[in-house]
Structure formats: structure tokens, C-alpha cells
Amino acid sequence: MRILLLFSLVLIGFLIGSLARADDPIVTESTSEVISTGTMETTVNSPPPSAISPNISNSNSDLCTVGVAGAVQTQILGISAGTTFTEENCLLLKKASIMYDMGMRVSAVSIMCSDKTVFEAMLNAGTPCPKDGLVGDKARLAWEMQAVEDQIEYEQNSPVRNIFDGNTETKIGLGVIISTLAFLLAM
């Protein structure tokens, strides 16, 4: 029993000693070296640059102008431009309308007849455009005479006709050139 008592005391002493040591921190020392290589990318999201085209107002329909504008933008450069164009058909209609409002109906029709499609439409409808103050069948005859005169004048002033109606030296020179070309082609 003594041995048992002695063993118990040693065991109790050992337990009490180990409880006292549990409060002591455990310290371990270590050193490590970290080496890293690599690349890093940063993406910055920003709103894109913008070229704003000019505002060209065409709300006033009395001007017969059409506004056109545009813009182009790249990452470096932005360009914008605008301009106006005069619409010829609108001007024609306005002029004819003004003449008609002033009571000058034949003049208004004559202005409209300056457009080729209107001129042909009037002829096809059997109501030719006025010419030199003439209307109806008299105007149609005047337009036909004008067409014949224009054709005669074109034929008389034709560049090909002028070459062959020229002096004899021109005809001989032209003949030599044509025969030389024909000889070269035949070879």
C-alpha cells in the first residue's frame, strides 16, 4: 500500500506540475523567404470620348434649305461638321406659287416648265408649256420649230463636221494618221 500511496502522490504531483506549465506559451521561431515574379494589369473603365455634331435647324420651311451634320470620333481625334444645302425643287415651287398668288398664272406655269420632267409631262398631257407669250397649239408649234432649229444648229456646229469641212491639209493629215494606225494594226 505504501507503494500505491507513493505512486499516487507522484501522480498528483506530476498533474499539478503539468497544470502549472500549461500557462506558459509555446514559442517556435521560423524564418521564410518569399520570392514572386509576375505582371499586373490594371483596367480603367472610363466613358468614351464623343464628337457631337452641330445642330443645324431646318425648322423654317420658308428657306428651302436642308441641314446635314455628322461626327466621327476615334480614341485620339474627334471631328464634327455640318452644312446646309439649297433644295432647288423647293425654290421652283415657291417661285411658281408666288407668281400664281400675284395672278400671273401663265408665268407660274412657265416657271414650273423650266423643270424637264414638268415640260415633258405638259407635252404628254396635250397642254404644252408657254413659249414667248404663246399658249396652246401656237406654243406647241413654237416649241417644235425651236427643236428643229436646235437640231440644225447642232449639225452645222458638229465637231466631226468641222473637221471634215476644214481645209484640205486637215483631211490629208487625218487620212495619213488613220492609214498609219490601220497599217500598225495589220502587222
C-alpha positions in Angstrom: 0.0 0.0 0.0 2.8 2.2 0.6 3.8 1.8 -3.0 0.4 2.7 -4.1 0.4 5.8 -1.9 3.7 6.8 -3.1 2.6 6.2 -6.7 -0.5 8.3 -6.1 1.5 11.2 -4.7 3.9 11.2 -7.6 1.0 11.1 -10.0 -0.8 14.0 -8.2 2.5 16.0 -8.2 3.0 15.3 -11.8 -0.5 16.5 -12.6 -0.1 19.7 -10.6 3.2 20.4 -12.2 1.8 19.9 -15.7 -1.1 22.3 -14.9 1.3 24.9 -13.9 3.2 24.6 -17.2 0.1 24.8 -19.3 0.0 28.6 -18.8 3.4 29.1 -20.3 3.3 29.9 -24.0 4.9 27.7 -26.6 7.3 29.7 -28.7 8.7 28.5 -32.0 10.9 30.5 -34.2 11.0 30.1 -38.0 12.1 32.2 -41.0 10.8 32.0 -44.5 11.7 33.8 -47.7 9.0 34.5 -50.4 10.1 35.4 -53.9 7.5 36.2 -56.6 7.7 37.3 -60.2 4.8 38.2 -62.5 2.9 41.0 -64.2 0.0 43.1 -63.2 -2.6 44.7 -65.4 -4.9 47.5 -64.4 -8.1 48.2 -66.4 -9.6 51.7 -66.1 -13.1 51.9 -67.4 -14.0 55.5 -68.5 -16.7 56.9 -70.7 -15.7 57.0 -74.4 -14.8 60.3 -76.0 -17.5 61.8 -78.1 -17.7 64.1 -81.0 -21.1 65.9 -81.1 -22.3 67.0 -84.5 -23.6 70.6 -84.7 -27.3 71.2 -84.6 -28.4 72.7 -87.9 -32.0 73.8 -87.6 -34.2 73.4 -90.6 -37.5 74.2 -88.9 -38.1 77.2 -91.0 -39.6 75.7 -94.2 -39.6 79.1 -96.0 -35.9 78.9 -96.6 -35.8 75.8 -98.8 -32.6 74.6 -97.1 -31.7 71.2 -95.8 -29.3 70.8 -92.9 -26.8 68.0 -92.9 -24.4 67.3 -90.0 -22.2 64.4 -88.9 -19.5 63.5 -86.5 -16.7 60.9 -86.3 -14.8 60.0 -83.1 -11.8 57.9 -82.5 -9.8 57.3 -79.3 -7.5 60.2 -80.3 -9.3 62.6 -82.5 -12.9 63.7 -82.9 -14.3 65.7 -85.9 -17.7 67.1 -86.5 -19.1 69.2 -89.3 -22.3 70.5 -90.7 -23.6 72.4 -93.7 -26.8 73.4 -95.4 -27.9 72.7 -99.0 -30.5 74.7 -101.0 -33.2 72.4 -102.4 -33.8 73.6 -106.0 -37.2 72.0 -106.4 -38.5 73.8 -103.3 -37.3 77.1 -104.8 -39.0 76.3 -108.1 -42.3 75.6 -106.3 -42.0 78.8 -104.1 -41.4 81.0 -107.2 -44.3 79.5 -109.1 -46.6 79.8 -106.0 -45.7 83.5 -105.6 -46.4 84.2 -109.3 -49.7 82.4 -109.1 -50.7 84.3 -106.0 -50.0 87.5 -107.9 -52.4 86.5 -110.6 -49.7 85.6 -113.2 -50.8 82.1 -113.9 -49.1 81.7 -117.3 -45.8 82.9 -115.7 -46.3 80.4 -112.9 -46.7 77.6 -115.4 -43.7 78.8 -117.3 -41.6 78.7 -114.2 -42.7 75.1 -113.5 -41.9 74.2 -117.1 -38.2 75.0 -116.5 -38.1 71.5 -114.9 -37.6 69.0 -117.7 -40.0 66.4 -116.2 -42.7 69.0 -115.9 -42.1 70.2 -119.5 -42.4 66.6 -120.8 -45.5 66.0 -118.7 -47.2 69.1 -120.1 -46.4 68.0 -123.7 -47.7 64.5 -123.0 -50.9 65.9 -121.5 -51.6 67.9 -124.7 -51.0 71.3 -122.9 -47.6 72.5 -123.9 -45.7 75.0 -121.9 -45.9 78.6 -122.8 -43.3 80.0 -125.2 -42.6 83.7 -125.9 -46.1 84.6 -124.8 -47.8 81.9 -126.8 -50.1 79.3 -125.3 -51.9 76.2 -126.5 -51.3 75.0 -130.1 -49.3 78.1 -131.0 -46.9 77.3 -128.2 -46.6 73.7 -129.3 -45.7 74.8 -132.8 -43.2 77.3 -131.5 -41.5 74.5 -129.4 -41.4 72.2 -132.4 -39.8 75.0 -134.5 -37.3 75.6 -131.7 -36.4 71.9 -131.6 -35.8 71.8 -135.4 -33.7 75.0 -135.2 -31.6 73.5 -132.4 -31.0 70.3 -134.4 -29.9 72.2 -137.5 -27.6 74.4 -135.4 -26.1 71.3 -133.7 -25.5 69.6 -137.1 -23.9 72.7 -138.5 -21.6 73.2 -135.5 -20.8 69.5 -135.0 -17.1 68.9 -134.2 -16.9 66.0 -136.6 -18.4 68.0 -139.4 -16.0 70.9 -138.7 -13.0 68.5 -139.1 -14.2 67.3 -142.5 -15.4 70.7 -143.7 -12.0 72.1 -142.9 -9.2 72.8 -145.3 -7.6 70.1 -147.5 -4.5 69.8 -145.3 -6.6 68.7 -142.3 -8.2 66.0 -144.4 -4.8 64.8 -145.8 -3.3 64.7 -142.3 -6.3 62.8 -140.8 -6.0 60.3 -143.7 -2.3 59.8 -143.1 -3.0 59.2 -139.3 -5.8 56.7 -140.0 -3.8 54.8 -142.6 -0.8 54.6 -140.3 -2.9 53.2 -137.5 -4.5 50.7 -139.8 -1.0 49.6 -141.1 0.2 49.2 -137.5 -2.8 47.1 -136.5 -2.4 44.9 -139.6 1.2 44.0 -138.6 
